[in-house]
Structures are given as structure tokens and as C-alpha cells.
Amino acid sequence: MSETIEIRWHGRGGQGTVTAAKVLADACLSTGKNVQAFPEYGPERAGAPLRAYNRISSKELRLHCPVLKPNIVIIADPTLIETINVVEGAPDNAIIVVNTAKEPSETREKIGLKASQKIYTVDATKISLETIGRALPNASLLGALVKVSGIVPLDILLEDIKRSFGKKFSEKIITGNLDAAKRGYEEVREG
């Protein structure tokens, strides 16, 4: 891992994007890393576009501002690709993970990525509908993220999902989210 990794999440209210950033931070904290996780909201309502951010580092984090040059961009809602520049500020070697049933090559073209930027897709909404029964792509995207980035091992992520969700949800929901994370890890496609 480079000294500091910055992640920007794009989603809509109600998709679990902010929760995903927090769960990732907890998982990274479990491995001894320094972390930040924070949201940026527009109107606080279900369906409104939002951003969430992570910073992960082996050193103390002193920067406290939005992520402007993300090493990794996670797009929980692919309709945002058409309305905002989701890869704004992303460097040439950025990793982009998109929740879509489309192939990575098709999504690369739609976003207009540089050849050096890596793209991965996973049908996180379909996975969540099959495992949780609701369109909550966050756990599947977390699984895909740890697979493509190696930020934390999958077993650490799964433990933190149990710990984070166990405080609020039933065993059925927790199991569904664990299954969604595993499937996201297994089903992510590289382009």
C-alpha cells in the first residue's frame, strides 16, 4: 500500500454509501492503519446525490478536507455518470469501481477513462437484491473494492461488517450483507 490512499464514493441517499465508507474505515483501523471516513451531503433526502470519502494511511492523517485527487473512485449509482464528472481529479493510475451490469469496456467508454486508469464493474444492485432483498449495493461494492485494491483482506472486512451491522440489524440482514460482500469480491470484473 502506498503511504496514503484516498477514496471518493459517489452514490445517492439510501444506498448505504456513507455506511460503506465507515465500515471500510473500521476494517482498515482493525489492521492498524490510520483512517478517515466522512460524508458530503447536498439536500439530505433519499435519492439525493452524495459523496463520501476515505483516507487510509500508515502515517498520521493531518489533512481534513474532501478528497480531490482520489486513488480509487467507487460509483454506487451508475446514473450519476451521466450527470457529474465522477472521475474529476482522479490521477492516471486511478482505480474505478462501478455498480453496473455492463461490461467494464462499455463503462470505460461511457465515463471516458484514460487507458492507464483501471476499471472494474460489479452488479452490486443485483447481488444485494438476491442476498438482502433490497437495492443496497454497499456491501457488494466493499467486497469488490477489497478484491481490486488489497486494502484489507476479505476476512477482516467480513468481521467488521458483522461488528458494524450487528449493532443495528437482524441476523438475516447481517448474513445477507456478508453474502453480498463475498459475492462482490467473487463477481467483480476487470476491464
C-alpha positions as CSV (number, residue, x, y, z in Angstrom):
1,M,0.0,0.0,0.0
2,S,1.3,3.5,-0.8
3,E,1.7,5.8,2.1
4,T,-1.9,7.3,1.8
5,I,-4.8,6.1,-0.3
6,E,-7.7,8.4,-0.9
7,I,-11.1,7.1,-1.9
8,R,-14.2,9.0,-3.2
9,W,-17.6,7.3,-3.1
10,H,-20.4,8.6,-5.4
11,G,-23.9,7.4,-4.5
12,R,-27.4,8.5,-3.6
13,G,-29.0,8.8,-0.2
14,G,-30.4,5.5,0.9
15,Q,-27.8,3.3,-0.9
16,G,-25.6,2.8,2.1
17,T,-22.6,4.7,0.6
18,V,-21.8,6.6,3.8
19,T,-22.1,3.3,5.8
20,A,-19.7,1.6,3.3
21,A,-17.1,4.3,3.9
22,K,-17.4,3.9,7.6
23,V,-17.2,0.1,7.5
24,L,-14.1,0.3,5.3
25,A,-12.6,2.7,7.8
26,D,-13.3,0.3,10.7
27,A,-11.8,-2.6,8.7
28,C,-8.6,-0.6,8.0
29,L,-8.4,0.5,11.6
30,S,-8.6,-3.1,12.6
31,T,-5.3,-3.7,10.7
32,G,-3.6,-0.8,12.4
33,K,-3.9,1.8,9.7
34,N,-4.8,5.5,10.3
35,V,-8.2,6.3,8.7
36,Q,-10.8,8.9,8.0
37,A,-14.4,8.4,6.8
38,F,-16.7,11.3,6.2
39,P,-19.7,12.2,4.0
40,E,-20.5,15.3,2.0
41,Y,-24.3,15.8,1.5
42,G,-26.4,18.1,-0.6
43,P,-30.1,18.0,0.4
44,E,-30.4,15.2,2.9
45,R,-33.1,13.1,1.4
46,A,-33.3,9.6,-0.1
47,G,-32.2,9.6,-3.7
48,A,-30.1,12.8,-3.5
49,P,-26.6,12.6,-4.8
50,L,-23.9,12.5,-2.2
51,R,-20.2,11.8,-1.8
52,A,-18.3,10.0,0.9
53,Y,-14.6,9.9,1.5
54,N,-11.9,7.7,3.0
55,R,-8.3,8.3,3.7
56,I,-6.2,5.4,4.7
57,S,-2.6,5.7,5.7
58,S,0.3,4.1,7.5
59,K,1.1,7.5,8.9
60,E,-0.9,10.0,10.9
61,L,-3.5,11.8,8.8
62,R,-3.4,15.6,9.2
63,L,-5.4,16.6,6.2
64,H,-9.1,17.3,6.8
65,C,-10.8,18.2,3.6
66,P,-12.7,16.5,0.7
67,V,-10.7,14.1,-1.4
68,L,-9.9,16.0,-4.6
69,K,-7.4,13.5,-6.2
70,P,-8.9,10.1,-5.4
71,N,-6.7,7.0,-6.0
72,I,-9.9,5.0,-6.0
73,V,-13.4,6.1,-7.1
74,I,-16.5,3.9,-6.2
75,I,-19.7,4.6,-8.1
76,A,-22.7,3.1,-6.3
77,D,-25.2,4.6,-8.7
78,P,-24.3,4.5,-12.4
79,T,-26.9,7.1,-13.3
80,L,-24.5,9.7,-11.7
81,I,-22.0,9.1,-14.6
82,E,-24.4,11.0,-16.9
83,T,-24.8,14.0,-14.6
84,I,-21.5,14.6,-12.9
85,N,-17.8,14.1,-13.6
86,V,-17.3,11.2,-11.3
87,V,-13.6,10.9,-12.1
88,E,-12.8,14.5,-11.6
89,G,-9.2,14.8,-10.2
90,A,-8.5,11.1,-10.5
91,P,-4.9,10.5,-11.4
92,D,-3.8,8.5,-14.4
93,N,-3.3,5.3,-12.3
94,A,-6.7,5.6,-10.5
95,I,-8.9,2.6,-9.9
96,I,-12.6,3.0,-10.7
97,V,-15.3,0.5,-9.4
98,V,-18.8,0.9,-10.8
99,N,-22.0,-0.8,-9.8
100,T,-23.4,-1.9,-13.1
101,A,-24.4,-5.0,-15.1
102,K,-22.5,-3.6,-18.1
103,E,-19.1,-4.8,-19.1
104,P,-16.0,-2.8,-18.0
105,S,-15.1,-1.9,-21.6
106,E,-18.5,-0.4,-22.2
107,T,-18.4,1.5,-18.9
108,R,-14.9,2.7,-19.6
109,E,-16.1,4.3,-22.8
110,K,-19.1,5.9,-21.2
111,I,-17.1,7.5,-18.4
112,G,-14.3,8.5,-20.8
113,L,-11.4,7.0,-18.8
114,K,-7.8,7.2,-19.8
115,A,-6.2,3.9,-20.9
116,S,-4.0,4.0,-17.8
117,Q,-7.0,4.1,-15.4
118,K,-8.2,0.7,-14.3
119,I,-11.9,0.0,-14.4
120,Y,-13.9,-2.7,-12.6
121,T,-17.6,-3.4,-12.6
122,V,-19.8,-5.5,-10.4
123,D,-23.6,-5.8,-10.5
124,A,-23.9,-4.8,-6.8
125,T,-27.6,-4.0,-7.1
126,K,-28.5,-7.4,-8.4
127,I,-26.3,-9.1,-5.8
128,S,-28.0,-7.1,-3.0
129,L,-31.5,-7.8,-4.2
130,E,-30.6,-11.6,-4.2
131,T,-28.9,-11.6,-0.8
132,I,-30.5,-8.8,1.2
133,G,-33.8,-8.4,-0.7
134,R,-33.3,-4.6,-1.2
135,A,-31.2,-2.5,-3.5
136,L,-28.4,-1.7,-1.1
137,P,-25.2,-2.1,-3.1
138,N,-22.8,-1.0,-0.4
139,A,-21.7,-4.5,0.9
140,S,-21.1,-5.8,-2.6
141,L,-19.1,-2.8,-3.5
142,L,-17.0,-3.2,-0.4
143,G,-16.2,-6.8,-1.4
144,A,-15.3,-5.7,-4.9
145,L,-13.1,-2.9,-3.5
146,V,-11.1,-5.1,-1.2
147,K,-10.5,-7.6,-4.1
148,V,-9.2,-5.0,-6.6
149,S,-7.3,-2.8,-4.1
150,G,-6.0,-5.2,-1.5
151,I,-6.5,-2.5,1.1
152,V,-7.6,-5.1,3.7
153,P,-8.1,-8.9,3.5
154,L,-11.7,-10.1,2.9
155,D,-11.9,-11.9,6.3
156,I,-11.1,-8.6,8.1
157,L,-13.8,-6.8,6.1
158,L,-16.4,-9.5,6.9
159,E,-15.6,-9.3,10.6
160,D,-16.1,-5.6,10.5
161,I,-19.4,-5.9,8.6
162,K,-20.6,-8.3,11.4
163,R,-19.4,-5.9,14.1
164,S,-20.9,-2.8,12.4
165,F,-24.2,-4.2,11.3
166,G,-24.6,-6.4,14.3
167,K,-25.5,-3.4,16.4
168,K,-28.4,-2.4,14.3
169,F,-29.7,-5.3,12.2
170,S,-31.2,-8.8,12.5
171,E,-29.1,-11.9,11.8
172,K,-30.8,-12.3,8.4
173,I,-29.7,-8.8,7.3
174,I,-26.2,-9.4,8.6
175,T,-25.9,-12.7,6.8
176,G,-27.3,-11.1,3.6
177,N,-24.7,-8.4,3.8
178,L,-21.9,-10.9,4.4
179,D,-23.0,-12.9,1.4
180,A,-23.2,-9.7,-0.7
181,A,-19.7,-8.8,0.2
182,K,-18.4,-12.2,-0.7
183,R,-20.2,-12.2,-4.0
184,G,-18.9,-8.7,-4.8
185,Y,-15.4,-10.0,-4.1
186,E,-16.0,-13.0,-6.4
187,E,-18.0,-11.4,-9.2
188,V,-16.1,-8.1,-9.8
189,R,-15.0,-7.9,-13.4
190,E,-11.8,-6.1,-14.7
191,G,-11.7,-4.2,-17.9
